[in-house]
Structures are given as C-alpha cells and as structure tokens.
C-alpha cells in the first residue's frame, strides 16, 4: 500500500453490492481532491474510474473484490494523508439519531438492521470492513440515511397495524435519503437567508430512487419512504405505494412467490415497468417527444404521484418557505419540474419557464415566477460532502 502523507483529507465511501463509489475531500475546506467509481465488481468486466487533477483514468480490474478495488484506489492517493473515513449506511433503524464513530457495537447494530434494508446494509458493511482492513489506524464514521428522519412524530411514523408489531419488531416508517434532505435544508436556508432551525420546506430527491420530505423548523416531520426504501413515490424500477393486498392477489392469480413479487416491485416496476423501455428519465423524455405512448404514460404517472404526495406532506407543516427539487431528475429535468408544478395551481405555484429551462443557475436557484405564492428552487445535492462534514465533525 502506497504511503500517504502531506495533504490531510477525508475519504468518503458509498459501497453497493457490486460497486464502490468514493470521494476524497480536503480536511480544511470542502475541495474534492479525488473521486471515482468501481463497478461490476466480482465480474470479468469490473472497472475502476478515477478523476484527479482534471483527468479521468479508467483501469480494468477483472474479478476484483471490494478489497481489491479499494487497494487500487489507495495506490492512487499519493501525496494525501487521510485522517478519517466516512461511510454511507442506509438503515440505522431507531438505534441511531445521528452519525457515529464505528466500533464493534455499532457494527452489530447495523447488522441487526440488515433485514430492513437487505439490498443496502450488507453492502455498506462490506465497505466498512474493507476500509478497516486497509486503514486500521483511521477512525471510521457511519452516516445514516435514516438518522435525519428520527425526528418524525409517532403520527407520521406509525403504521395502522397492531401496535405490538412496532413494540416487538420496530416495524414503522423510517424514511431514507436523509443525508440528501439534510444537506438541501442547509443549502436552501443559506440561499433564502434564514437559519436552518427556522426553515420549513418540502424537499424532493428525485433520481433512480425518489423520496420527498417535509421539514418543519429544520427537522424532518414526514417522509414518503417507510419501513424500506420501496414505499412512496414512483421510482426508476420501484413501484412505490401499491395496495397491500396486491401480493396475495398476484400469488393467487399467477402462483408467484412472495419473494418474486417483491423483486418485481423493486426491480421491474416504476418508470421501467410502466414504459417497458427504460428506468432513465432522459431516455423516456426523448422517447416521449418522439411519440412513445408508454414513455409518455410513465412520465405522467411519475409526476402526478409526486405532486399528490407533496400535497399530502404539506399537511404536516405550519408554514412553507419553498418547494425544492434535487437529485439527478430534480436537478436536470426541466420538463419534470414543470409537469409537477402544474399540479400545484391550487397552491398558487407558478413556474418561470426561462429560469426553469436553465435549472435556476442564473436566478439564485429560484425557478418560480415572481407572483408564485410558494417559491420553487432547484438545489443540487451533495451527499458525499455531507458525509465528509459529519466525518470531520466527529474526528475533530
């Protein structure tokens, strides 16, 4: 392993089942020094892409494990002196209301939440263990997607099922994308000139995974996601909300097993299932413009369900400072934002199409018209930076 020295930094790791995304931030300030992605790990076409000093390097790493990939990354961090490593952990259950230094007890607690996020937590822990092996001397920090939503009141997080299921198994709504929603709160408060603890928003994180969050005076008070990241909005491949009786109905009609139905709802539904074409909004927008009717339908359902959910979240607020779009779709799809805002006419929301077309870059991130009763903003998210901030706070 290459000796690392000189520039002090923080490494941020977001580990998936077959991928490892990373970013390196300067310890002082918030400059990205290196970033990259290793994907298709464990397969013959595994590849590592690294961006440093304005140049992108692609390295074939066939059959590489997460350990192998992080070793390759480490070898390319010459001149840097890591002081801590921050990890994205999807599900912290009720055990974690904020970021923590990882120790044996934390690892055990995260493992115990694995059944609540079987596609995410085990993969996240692979990243932690790999980093612990390669950097045994460094503090490792866990930053939880669920932590920001631990301020939800019981009326928002309880399901209307026998209460014993919550009391004995902690079955409840948790909410996700908390790191993103928290970052957007801080950035939006800065943009509108308010303190975070005095700011109330509806934030919409729209990407392959989607969620909306109601924030009252700087605290999450409701979210569209629930026990797992599958609840709520229409997403890239996830259905979002469906009738709870759907599983039994499909099992009786088709003979599908419950596991197969769950896989279908998570991996074959959403924009992909409705369009029969793609889970990528860019692909669907191009197809819709060329008359593809199922692409048009998928976009229409996506936007309507989002608007409907946002209107429901407003019930949890006393005041609303702004509606905020973020995430890959939220930041880059002017058409999606315009379609969603069209459902808010009863709220007095009006979009400035010129500002919307340039994603608010020339208007202080604001895309609403001057006479709109509720401001609408586009604020780019930066979950890696938020994890770096939390890591720096805890190691200091």
C-alpha positions as CSV (number, residue, x, y, z in Angstrom):
1,X,0.0,0.0,0.0
2,X,1.4,3.4,-1.0
3,X,2.4,5.6,1.9
4,X,0.1,8.6,2.2
5,X,1.4,11.9,3.5
6,X,1.2,15.7,3.2
7,X,-2.3,16.9,2.3
8,X,-4.8,16.0,5.1
9,X,-8.1,14.7,3.8
10,X,-11.2,12.7,4.4
11,X,-12.3,9.7,2.4
12,X,-16.0,9.1,1.8
13,X,-17.2,5.6,0.7
14,X,-20.6,4.6,-0.6
15,X,-20.5,0.8,-1.1
16,X,-23.0,-1.2,-3.1
17,X,-23.3,-4.9,-3.6
18,X,-21.1,-4.7,-6.8
19,X,-19.8,-1.2,-6.7
20,X,-17.7,1.2,-4.6
21,X,-18.2,4.9,-5.0
22,X,-15.7,7.2,-3.3
23,X,-14.6,10.8,-2.9
24,X,-11.7,12.4,-1.2
25,X,-12.2,15.9,0.4
26,X,-9.6,18.2,1.8
27,X,-9.8,18.2,5.6
28,X,-9.8,22.0,5.7
29,X,-12.4,23.4,3.3
30,X,-14.6,21.3,1.1
31,X,-12.5,20.7,-2.0
32,X,-12.8,17.4,-3.9
33,X,-9.3,16.1,-4.4
34,X,-10.1,12.8,-6.0
35,X,-13.3,10.9,-6.8
36,X,-14.3,7.8,-8.7
37,X,-16.3,4.6,-9.0
38,X,-15.5,0.9,-9.2
39,X,-18.4,-1.0,-10.7
40,X,-19.3,-4.5,-11.8
41,X,-17.1,-5.9,-9.0
42,X,-16.6,-9.6,-8.9
43,X,-17.2,-9.9,-12.7
44,X,-14.9,-10.2,-15.7
45,X,-15.7,-6.6,-16.8
46,X,-15.1,-4.9,-13.5
47,X,-13.7,-1.4,-14.0
48,X,-12.4,1.5,-11.9
49,X,-12.8,5.1,-12.9
50,X,-10.8,7.8,-11.1
51,X,-10.9,11.6,-11.5
52,X,-7.9,13.5,-10.2
53,X,-6.4,16.8,-11.2
54,X,-8.9,17.2,-14.1
55,X,-8.0,13.9,-15.6
56,X,-10.0,10.7,-15.7
57,X,-8.3,7.3,-15.6
58,X,-10.1,4.0,-16.3
59,X,-8.5,0.8,-15.1
60,X,-9.8,-2.7,-15.9
61,X,-9.8,-4.8,-12.7
62,X,-11.4,-8.1,-13.8
63,X,-12.9,-10.3,-11.0
64,X,-11.8,-7.6,-8.4
65,X,-13.4,-7.7,-5.0
66,X,-14.2,-4.6,-3.0
67,X,-10.9,-5.0,-1.1
68,X,-9.1,-5.2,-4.4
69,X,-10.8,-2.1,-5.7
70,X,-10.1,0.0,-2.6
71,X,-6.4,-1.1,-2.8
72,X,-6.3,0.2,-6.3
73,X,-7.8,3.5,-5.1
74,X,-5.4,3.7,-2.3
75,X,-2.4,3.3,-4.6
76,X,-3.6,6.4,-6.5
77,X,-3.9,8.7,-3.4
78,X,-0.2,9.6,-3.3
79,X,0.5,12.9,-1.6
80,X,-2.6,12.6,0.5
81,X,-2.9,11.9,4.3
82,X,-6.3,10.5,5.2
83,X,-7.5,11.5,8.7
84,X,-10.8,9.6,8.7
85,X,-13.2,7.6,6.5
86,X,-16.9,8.3,6.3
87,X,-19.4,5.6,5.2
88,X,-22.9,5.9,3.9
89,X,-25.1,3.4,5.8
90,X,-28.7,3.2,4.5
91,X,-30.6,1.9,7.5
92,X,-29.9,2.7,11.2
93,X,-33.3,1.8,12.5
94,X,-34.2,3.5,15.8
95,X,-30.8,2.9,17.1
96,X,-29.1,5.9,15.5
97,X,-30.3,9.5,15.5
98,X,-27.1,10.9,14.2
99,X,-23.7,9.9,12.8
100,X,-21.3,7.8,15.0
101,X,-17.8,6.6,15.2
102,X,-17.8,2.9,14.2
103,X,-16.9,0.3,16.8
104,X,-17.9,-3.3,17.4
105,X,-21.2,-2.4,19.0
106,X,-22.1,-0.1,16.0
107,X,-21.3,-2.9,13.6
108,X,-23.5,-5.3,15.4
109,X,-26.4,-2.8,15.5
110,X,-26.0,-2.1,11.7
111,X,-26.0,-5.8,11.0
112,X,-29.2,-6.2,13.1
113,X,-30.9,-3.7,10.7
114,X,-29.9,-5.8,7.7
115,X,-33.3,-7.3,7.3
116,X,-34.8,-3.8,7.0
117,X,-32.5,-3.0,4.0
118,X,-31.2,-6.3,2.7
119,X,-30.0,-4.8,-0.6
120,X,-28.1,-2.0,1.1
121,X,-26.8,-2.6,4.7
122,X,-24.8,-5.7,3.9
123,X,-23.2,-4.0,1.0
124,X,-22.5,-0.9,3.1
125,X,-20.8,-3.1,5.7
126,X,-18.5,-4.6,3.1
127,X,-17.1,-1.1,2.5
128,X,-16.6,-0.6,6.3
129,X,-14.8,-3.9,6.8
130,X,-12.6,-3.3,3.7
131,X,-11.6,0.2,4.9
132,X,-10.9,-1.1,8.4
133,X,-8.5,-3.7,6.8
134,X,-6.7,-1.2,4.7
135,X,-6.7,1.7,7.2
136,X,-6.8,0.1,10.6
137,X,-5.4,3.2,12.2
138,X,-8.1,5.6,11.0
139,X,-11.4,6.4,12.6
140,X,-14.4,5.1,10.6
141,X,-17.6,7.1,10.7
142,X,-21.1,5.9,9.9
143,X,-23.6,8.4,8.4
144,X,-27.1,7.0,8.2
145,X,-29.8,7.7,5.6
146,X,-32.4,7.3,8.3
147,X,-30.9,9.5,11.0
148,X,-32.4,12.8,9.8
149,X,-35.9,11.3,9.9
150,X,-35.7,10.2,13.5
151,X,-37.5,13.4,14.4
152,X,-40.7,12.1,12.8
153,X,-43.6,12.1,15.4
154,X,-45.5,8.9,16.0
155,X,-48.5,10.1,13.9
156,X,-46.1,10.1,10.9
157,X,-44.0,7.0,11.6
158,X,-46.6,4.5,12.9
159,X,-48.5,2.1,10.6
160,X,-52.1,1.5,11.4
161,X,-51.5,-2.2,12.2
162,X,-51.5,-3.8,15.7
163,X,-49.1,-1.8,17.8
164,X,-47.4,-4.9,19.1
165,X,-45.6,-5.2,15.7
166,X,-43.9,-1.9,16.4
167,X,-43.3,-2.6,20.1
168,X,-41.7,-6.0,19.5
169,X,-40.1,-5.7,16.0
170,X,-39.9,-1.9,15.5
171,X,-42.0,-2.1,12.3
172,X,-42.6,1.5,11.5
173,X,-41.8,4.2,8.8
174,X,-38.2,5.3,8.9
175,X,-37.6,7.4,5.8
176,X,-34.4,7.5,3.7
177,X,-32.2,9.9,1.6
178,X,-31.9,11.7,5.0
179,X,-28.3,12.8,4.2
180,X,-29.5,14.5,1.0
181,X,-32.6,16.1,2.6
182,X,-30.5,17.4,5.4
183,X,-27.9,18.9,3.0
184,X,-30.7,20.5,0.9
185,X,-32.2,22.1,4.1
186,X,-28.8,23.7,4.9
187,X,-28.2,24.9,1.4
188,X,-31.8,26.2,0.9
189,X,-31.7,28.1,4.3
190,X,-28.5,29.8,3.2
191,X,-30.0,30.7,-0.2
192,X,-33.2,32.2,1.3
193,X,-31.3,33.9,4.1
194,X,-32.8,32.0,7.0
195,X,-31.4,29.9,9.9
196,X,-31.9,26.2,9.3
197,X,-33.8,25.8,12.5
198,X,-36.3,28.5,11.3
199,X,-36.7,27.0,7.8
200,X,-39.7,24.9,6.6
201,X,-39.6,23.1,3.3
202,X,-40.8,20.3,1.1
203,X,-37.7,18.7,-0.4
204,X,-37.9,16.3,-3.4
205,X,-35.0,14.0,-4.0
206,X,-35.6,12.6,-7.5
207,X,-33.3,10.0,-9.1
208,X,-33.5,6.3,-9.7
209,X,-34.6,6.3,-6.1
210,X,-37.1,9.0,-5.1
211,X,-38.4,10.5,-1.9
212,X,-40.0,13.7,-0.6
213,X,-39.6,15.1,2.9
214,X,-41.5,17.6,4.9
215,X,-39.2,19.8,7.1
216,X,-40.6,22.0,9.8
217,X,-38.2,24.4,11.5
218,X,-35.2,22.4,10.4
219,X,-36.5,19.0,11.5
220,X,-37.9,16.2,9.3
221,X,-41.5,15.7,10.3
222,X,-42.7,13.3,7.5
223,X,-41.3,11.4,4.5
224,X,-42.7,9.4,1.6
225,X,-40.4,6.4,2.3
226,X,-41.3,4.0,5.0
227,X,-40.0,0.7,6.6
228,X,-37.9,0.2,3.5
229,X,-36.9,2.4,0.6
230,X,-39.7,0.8,-1.5
231,X,-42.6,2.9,-0.1
232,X,-43.8,6.1,-1.5
233,X,-43.1,7.7,-4.9
234,X,-42.8,6.1,-8.3
235,X,-39.1,5.5,-8.9
236,X,-36.8,4.2,-11.6
237,X,-37.5,0.5,-11.0
238,X,-39.6,0.6,-7.8
239,X,-43.3,0.8,-7.8
240,X,-43.7,3.0,-4.7
241,X,-47.1,2.7,-3.0
242,X,-49.3,-0.2,-4.0
243,X,-52.4,-1.8,-2.4
244,X,-51.2,-4.1,0.5
245,X,-53.4,-6.8,-0.9
246,X,-51.5,-6.9,-4.2
247,X,-49.1,-9.6,-3.0
248,X,-51.9,-12.0,-2.1
249,X,-53.8,-11.2,-5.3
250,X,-50.8,-11.9,-7.6
251,X,-49.8,-15.0,-5.6
252,X,-53.4,-16.4,-6.1
253,X,-53.6,-15.4,-9.8
254,X,-50.1,-16.2,-11.0
255,X,-48.5,-18.6,-8.5
256,X,-45.7,-16.1,-7.9
257,X,-43.9,-16.5,-4.6
258,X,-43.8,-13.5,-2.2
259,X,-40.1,-13.1,-2.9
260,X,-40.7,-12.9,-6.7
261,X,-43.4,-10.3,-6.2
262,X,-41.2,-8.2,-4.0
263,X,-38.4,-8.5,-6.6
264,X,-40.8,-7.4,-9.3
265,X,-42.0,-4.4,-7.3
266,X,-38.4,-3.3,-6.6
267,X,-36.6,-4.1,-9.8
268,X,-39.1,-4.4,-12.7
269,X,-41.6,-1.6,-11.8
270,X,-41.6,2.2,-11.6
271,X,-40.7,4.0,-14.8
272,X,-39.2,0.8,-16.3
273,X,-42.4,-1.2,-15.7
274,X,-44.8,1.4,-17.0
275,X,-42.8,2.4,-20.0
276,X,-41.4,-1.1,-20.9
277,X,-38.4,0.9,-22.2
278,X,-36.1,2.3,-19.5
279,X,-35.8,3.4,-15.9
280,X,-33.8,6.5,-17.1
281,X,-35.9,9.7,-17.3
282,X,-33.6,11.1,-20.0
283,X,-34.3,8.1,-22.3
284,X,-38.0,8.3,-21.6
285,X,-38.2,12.1,-22.3
286,X,-36.6,11.5,-25.7
287,X,-38.9,8.6,-26.5
288,X,-42.0,10.6,-25.3
289,X,-41.0,13.5,-27.5
290,X,-41.0,11.1,-30.4
291,X,-44.5,9.8,-29.6
292,X,-43.7,6.7,-27.5
293,X,-47.1,6.4,-25.6
294,X,-45.9,4.2,-22.8
295,X,-43.0,6.6,-22.1
296,X,-45.5,9.5,-22.0
297,X,-47.7,7.5,-19.6
298,X,-44.7,6.7,-17.3
299,X,-43.7,10.3,-17.1
300,X,-47.3,11.4,-16.4
301,X,-47.8,8.9,-13.6
302,X,-44.4,9.8,-12.1
303,X,-45.2,13.5,-12.0
304,X,-48.8,13.1,-10.8
305,X,-47.9,10.7,-7.9
306,X,-45.1,13.1,-6.8
307,X,-47.4,16.1,-6.8
308,X,-50.1,14.1,-4.9
309,X,-47.6,13.1,-2.3
310,X,-46.2,16.6,-1.9
311,X,-49.7,17.9,-1.3
312,X,-50.1,15.3,1.4
313,X,-46.8,16.3,3.1
314,X,-48.0,19.9,3.3
315,X,-50.5,18.8,6.0
316,X,-47.6,18.3,8.4
317,X,-46.4,21.9,8.1
318,X,-47.5,25.2,9.7
319,X,-45.6,27.3,7.1
320,X,-43.9,26.5,3.8
321,X,-40.8,28.6,2.8
322,X,-40.2,26.7,-0.5
323,X,-40.6,23.6,-2.6
324,X,-37.1,22.3,-3.5
325,X,-36.1,19.9,-6.3
326,X,-32.9,17.9,-6.2
327,X,-31.3,14.6,-7.3
328,X,-30.5,13.6,-10.9
329,X,-34.0,14.1,-12.2
330,X,-34.9,17.0,-9.9
331,X,-31.8,19.0,-10.9
332,X,-31.7,18.3,-14.6
333,X,-35.2,17.7,-15.9
334,X,-37.0,21.0,-16.5
335,X,-39.9,19.2,-18.1
336,X,-40.4,17.0,-15.0
337,X,-40.4,20.1,-12.7
338,X,-42.8,21.9,-15.0
339,X,-45.2,19.0,-15.1
340,X,-45.1,18.6,-11.3
341,X,-45.6,22.3,-10.6
342,X,-48.7,22.3,-13.0
343,X,-50.5,20.2,-10.4
344,X,-49.9,22.9,-7.7
345,X,-52.1,25.6,-9.3
346,X,-54.4,25.4,-6.3
347,X,-51.4,26.4,-4.1
348,X,-50.7,29.4,-6.3
349,X,-47.5,28.0,-7.6
350,X,-46.3,29.3,-11.0
351,X,-43.0,28.5,-12.8
352,X,-40.8,30.9,-14.7
353,X,-40.1,28.8,-17.7
354,X,-36.9,30.7,-18.7
355,X,-35.4,30.2,-15.2
356,X,-36.7,26.6,-15.2
357,X,-35.0,25.9,-18.5
358,X,-31.6,26.8,-17.2
359,X,-32.2,25.0,-13.9
360,X,-32.2,28.2,-11.8
361,X,-28.5,28.7,-12.4
362,X,-28.9,32.3,-13.4
363,X,-31.6,33.2,-10.8
364,X,-30.2,32.2,-7.5
365,X,-31.6,28.7,-7.9
366,X,-35.2,30.0,-8.0
367,X,-37.4,28.7,-10.9
368,X,-40.7,30.1,-9.7
369,X,-42.4,33.3,-11.1
370,X,-42.4,36.5,-9.1
371,X,-46.1,36.1,-8.3
372,X,-45.8,32.5,-7.2
373,X,-47.3,32.1,-3.7
374,X,-44.7,29.5,-2.9
375,X,-41.1,29.8,-4.1
376,X,-39.7,26.8,-6.1
377,X,-35.9,26.1,-6.1
378,X,-33.5,23.7,-7.8
379,X,-30.7,23.0,-5.3
380,X,-28.0,20.4,-6.3
381,X,-27.5,17.8,-3.6
382,X,-24.1,16.6,-2.4
383,X,-24.4,13.6,-0.1
384,X,-20.7,12.9,-0.2
385,X,-19.9,16.4,1.0
386,X,-22.4,16.0,3.8
387,X,-20.8,12.7,4.9
388,X,-17.4,14.4,4.8
389,X,-18.7,17.2,7.0
390,X,-20.0,14.7,9.5
391,X,-16.8,12.8,9.5
392,X,-14.7,15.9,10.0
393,X,-17.0,16.9,12.9
394,X,-16.7,13.6,14.7
395,X,-12.9,13.1,14.3
396,X,-12.3,16.6,15.5
